[in-house]
Amino acid sequence: MDIILLGAPGAGKGTQAEKLSHAFGVRHIASGDLFQKAFEDQTELGLKARMYVDLGELVPDEMTIPMALRHIEEPESAGGVVLDGFPRTLSQALALDAELQQLNRQIDLIFYLKVARGELMRRIAGRVFCRAHSHIYNVELQPPKVPGVCDLDGSMLYQRSDDTGEAVRKRLVVFFYAADQVLDHYKKQNKLREVDGNLSIAEVQALITGEINAYTGKS
């Protein structure tokens, strides 16, 4: 099964993607994590992408598409993927559809996590990630047991540079501008499901799981 989670920064895509990955045995591919790894490794891609991310802008399609598709082609993705943060533009969606068709696969469902802008700002302000595996916490809403330390792997937690200041506001504007075309693309294919992302993590998870079970015919 191949699933997309779409939502503005702070909507909870990463948290829900991790849960779906474990529940359904599919690989979680997060474009933000891929770029973060490239940043840390100081690769040419990472250095170029960092300029866009720090400004709150989308990394250009010609950089994002090859990176994401390369991971989808890997053997670890053969059993299905849950995509988090990709596709974010219509061009990315079309490239993804073409790639999956070559693999005799298709996007089964896309979940759009709708969250009020004020709530998005509140979530982003407190969001931190672990350095080892990008596990997500929120210092107010979902804090780690030990401040600054990941519960799961003991690595240090950090706040992304694009989660602060003017970059946050710009990221939200950029997201909403591009998202409509992607949503319309999958709505025409009857694959779009809207979920109230203002609900609790457990409630959102239950709604998504229910939609997947209905799609696959499970009770």
Helices and strands as residue ranges (DSSP letters): E 2-7, H 13-24, E 27-30, H 31-40, H 44-54, H 61-73, G 75-77, E 81-84, H 90-102, E 109-114, H 117-125, E 127-130, E 136-138, E 157-158, G 161-163, H 165-187, E 192-196, H 201-216
